[in-house]
Amino acid sequence: MTMLQITPFDIFVDRNNAVYLSNRFGGNVHVWNEGSTNVTRTISNISFCPGSLFVTINGDIYVGSAFDGKVAILALNETDRTVVMNFNSTCFGLFVDIANYVYCSMRTEHRVVKQSLGASMNTLITVAGTGSPGSASNMLDHPDGIFVNINFDLYVADCDNNRVQLFKFGQLNGITVAGKNALLSIELDHPIAVFLDDDGYLFILDSKKARIIGSNSNGFYCLVGCSGTRGGEPYQLWYPFAAAFDSYGNILVADAVHKRIEKFILITNVFGK
């Protein structure tokens, strides 16, 4: 990819393997088409520092402000942006489900909200958290990344509780699926992002240990940064903010401190395995 002065906050890979990156302090979003080492498109008319990012199947780009509660949509091939959410908290994690609800994790308000794209900007529905920090099953403490599956179940990186919570559709009491007190326990240290693969297995960016945790039918395992030490080598991370799969199963990671995107290649055939 082209060398740019970037501070990556979020990353998204669409079904055509185009890579979208929100450049927090550059005030823009960069797009690379599959196979391209040069930026294909730069979106600069956002008018706020871009943070969270999501791209729908039809190419609409949703961007959350890194410093306030604005979420804007930039339709494919259009230059104008439209604010679709506006509230008094940073939208740290952003997701649009298949029913056209926009979800935001309101980190400093310790909850996750959603809003129908057809509703007023003031019509927010709380789907996780109470608005106060806590570790009870219905509470969150500085939630960060989120993921919504096709059943509308919500996964939350409950950062300061060092756990990942699963909120089944319509339920306000979460189930701890990773971290302390989970059925298949793994120690986490400030998980910042969660994402699922095509088989529904959970993957976690564990920020303070600078590693990627994966899961399969046997439980959790470490994929990247397994020494637990930060570093600048290609196999290391420093402060991963977000990650996403491409269609080949490779993982792309936005590493904020290193100001780079790293791509970890899926190995499908290993001798002796």
C-alpha positions in Angstrom: 0.0 0.0 0.0 1.1 3.6 -0.6 3.0 5.1 2.2 0.8 7.7 3.9 0.9 9.8 7.0 -1.9 8.0 8.7 -3.3 7.5 12.2 -5.6 4.5 11.6 -8.6 4.3 13.9 -10.8 1.7 12.1 -10.6 -0.6 9.2 -13.2 -2.3 7.0 -12.8 -4.8 4.2 -15.8 -5.2 1.8 -16.9 -8.3 -0.1 -14.7 -7.2 -3.0 -11.7 -7.0 -0.7 -11.5 -3.3 -1.0 -9.9 -1.9 2.2 -11.3 1.2 3.9 -9.3 3.1 6.5 -10.4 6.0 8.7 -7.4 8.3 9.1 -8.2 9.9 12.4 -6.0 13.0 12.4 -5.9 13.3 8.6 -9.6 13.9 8.6 -10.3 11.5 5.8 -11.0 8.0 4.7 -8.7 6.1 2.3 -9.8 3.3 0.1 -7.6 0.7 -1.7 -9.1 -1.7 -4.2 -8.1 -5.3 -4.1 -4.5 -5.8 -5.4 -3.8 -2.1 -5.5 -0.8 -0.6 -3.8 -2.0 2.9 -4.4 -4.9 4.7 -2.8 -8.0 4.3 -5.1 -10.1 6.9 -3.4 -9.8 9.5 -0.6 -12.9 10.9 1.0 -12.0 14.3 2.6 -15.4 16.1 2.9 -16.3 14.5 6.3 -15.9 17.7 8.3 -14.9 15.9 11.5 -12.1 13.6 12.7 -13.2 10.1 11.4 -13.2 7.3 13.9 -15.4 4.2 13.6 -16.2 2.9 10.1 -18.7 0.6 8.4 -19.4 -0.1 4.7 -22.7 -1.7 3.7 -23.2 -4.2 0.8 -24.5 -1.5 -1.5 -21.3 0.6 -0.9 -22.7 3.2 1.6 -19.9 4.4 3.9 -20.8 5.2 7.5 -18.3 7.2 9.6 -18.4 8.0 13.3 -16.7 11.0 14.7 -13.7 10.3 16.9 -14.5 13.2 19.3 -18.3 13.6 19.4 -21.5 11.6 18.7 -21.9 12.3 15.0 -22.4 9.5 12.5 -22.5 10.4 8.8 -23.3 8.4 5.7 -21.5 8.9 2.4 -23.4 7.2 -0.4 -21.5 5.4 -3.1 -20.0 7.8 -5.7 -21.5 10.8 -3.9 -19.6 13.7 -2.5 -22.1 15.0 0.1 -22.4 13.6 3.6 -25.6 13.2 5.6 -25.5 13.1 9.4 -27.8 10.2 10.5 -26.9 10.1 14.3 -26.1 12.9 16.7 -25.6 12.4 20.4 -23.3 13.5 23.3 -20.8 10.6 23.2 -18.1 9.3 20.9 -19.3 6.4 18.7 -16.3 4.2 19.3 -17.7 1.1 17.6 -20.0 1.2 14.6 -22.1 -1.4 12.9 -25.0 -1.5 10.4 -27.1 -4.7 10.6 -29.1 -6.3 7.7 -32.3 -4.6 9.0 -30.7 -1.2 8.5 -30.2 -0.4 12.1 -27.1 1.6 13.0 -25.3 0.6 16.2 -22.9 2.7 18.2 -20.9 1.8 21.3 -21.0 4.9 23.5 -17.8 4.4 25.4 -18.0 7.1 27.9 -21.7 6.4 28.6 -21.0 2.7 29.1 -23.8 1.5 26.7 -24.5 0.4 23.2 -27.4 2.0 21.3 -29.0 1.4 17.9 -31.2 3.5 15.7 -33.3 2.7 12.6 -32.1 4.6 9.5 -35.8 5.5 9.0 -36.1 7.1 12.4 -35.3 10.5 13.9 -31.8 11.1 15.1 -33.2 11.4 18.7 -34.7 7.9 18.5 -32.0 5.8 20.2 -32.6 2.3 21.6 -30.3 1.0 24.3 -29.4 -2.6 23.5 -26.6 -3.1 26.1 -25.4 -1.4 29.2 -27.2 0.9 31.7 -25.3 4.2 31.3 -23.2 3.6 34.4 -19.9 1.5 34.6 -20.2 -1.9 36.2 -19.5 -5.6 35.8 -22.9 -7.1 36.3 -24.4 -9.0 33.4 -26.5 -6.0 32.3 -23.6 -3.5 32.6 -20.6 -2.4 30.6 -17.4 -0.5 31.5 -16.1 1.6 28.5 -17.3 -0.7 25.7 -15.3 -0.4 22.5 -15.7 -2.6 19.3 -19.0 -4.3 18.5 -20.2 -6.9 16.0 -23.8 -7.9 15.1 -24.4 -11.3 13.5 -27.2 -12.3 11.2 -29.4 -13.2 14.1 -29.1 -9.7 15.5 -27.0 -11.0 18.5 -24.6 -8.3 19.7 -21.0 -8.9 20.7 -19.3 -6.2 22.7 -15.6 -5.7 23.6 -16.2 -4.7 27.2 -12.8 -3.1 27.5 -12.4 -2.1 31.2 -14.1 -5.3 32.4 -11.5 -7.4 30.4 -14.2 -9.5 28.8 -16.4 -9.9 25.7 -20.1 -9.9 26.3 -22.8 -11.5 24.0 -26.2 -9.9 24.2 -28.8 -12.1 22.5 -31.3 -10.3 20.4 -33.8 -8.5 22.7 -31.9 -9.4 25.9 -30.3 -6.7 28.1 -28.4 -9.3 30.3 -25.2 -10.3 28.6 -23.3 -13.6 28.5 -19.6 -13.5 29.1 -18.1 -15.5 26.1 -14.4 -14.5 26.6 -12.5 -13.3 29.6 -13.0 -13.8 33.3 -15.9 -16.1 34.3 -16.5 -17.2 30.7 -17.3 -20.9 30.1 -14.2 -21.3 28.0 -12.0 -18.8 30.0 -9.1 -16.9 28.5 -7.4 -14.0 30.3 -7.9 -10.7 28.4 -6.3 -7.3 29.0 -8.5 -4.5 27.6 -10.1 -6.1 24.5 -10.7 -3.3 22.0 -12.3 -5.0 19.0 -14.4 -8.2 18.2 -15.1 -9.7 14.9 -16.5 -13.0 13.6 -15.5 -15.3 10.8 -17.9 -16.9 8.3 -18.3 -19.9 10.6 -19.4 -17.7 13.5 -16.1 -18.1 15.5 -15.1 -15.2 17.6 -11.8 -13.2 17.2 -10.6 -10.5 19.6 -8.0 -7.7 19.5 -6.5 -7.8 23.0 -5.0 -4.3 23.1 -2.7 -4.1 26.1 -1.2 -7.5 25.3 -1.0 -6.4 21.6 -2.3 -9.7 20.3 -5.1 -11.3 18.3 -7.1 -14.1 19.9 -9.0 -16.6 17.8 -11.5 -19.3 18.6 -12.6 -22.6 17.2 -14.5 -25.7 18.3 -11.7 -26.4 20.9 -11.7 -23.0 22.5 -9.5 -19.9 22.3 -5.9 -19.7 21.0 -3.4 -17.0 20.2 -2.9 -16.0 16.5 -0.6 -12.9 16.5 1.6 -11.3 19.2 1.6 -14.4 21.3 4.6 -13.4 23.4 2.4 -10.6 24.9 5.1 -8.0 24.1 4.7 -5.0 21.9 7.1 -4.4 19.1 7.9 -3.2 15.6 8.6 -6.4 13.8 6.2 -7.6 11.1 4.9 -10.3 13.3 4.2 -7.9 16.2 1.7 -5.2 17.0 1.9 -2.2 19.2 -1.5 -0.8 19.8 -4.1 -2.5 17.5 -7.3 -0.5 17.2 -9.3 -2.6 14.7 -9.2 -5.6 12.5 -11.2 -7.3 9.8 -11.2 -10.5 7.6 -10.9 -10.4 3.9 -12.7 -13.0 1.7 -9.6 -15.3 1.8 -9.5 -15.5 5.6 -6.5 -13.1 6.0 -6.7 -10.6 8.8 -5.9 -6.9 8.3 -5.1 -4.9 11.4 -5.0 -1.1 12.0 -2.1 -0.5 14.3 -2.4 3.1 15.6 1.0 3.6 17.2 2.9 2.2 14.2 0.7 4.2 11.9 0.3 1.2 9.6 -2.0 -1.6 8.3 -0.7 -5.1 8.8 -1.9 -8.1 6.9 -1.6 -11.6 8.4 -2.0 -14.3 5.8 -4.1 -17.4 6.5 -2.1 -20.6 6.2 -4.3 -23.4 4.9 -1.7 -26.1 4.4 1.0 -26.7 7.0 3.3 -29.8 6.7 2.6 -32.4 9.3 -0.7 -30.8 10.4 
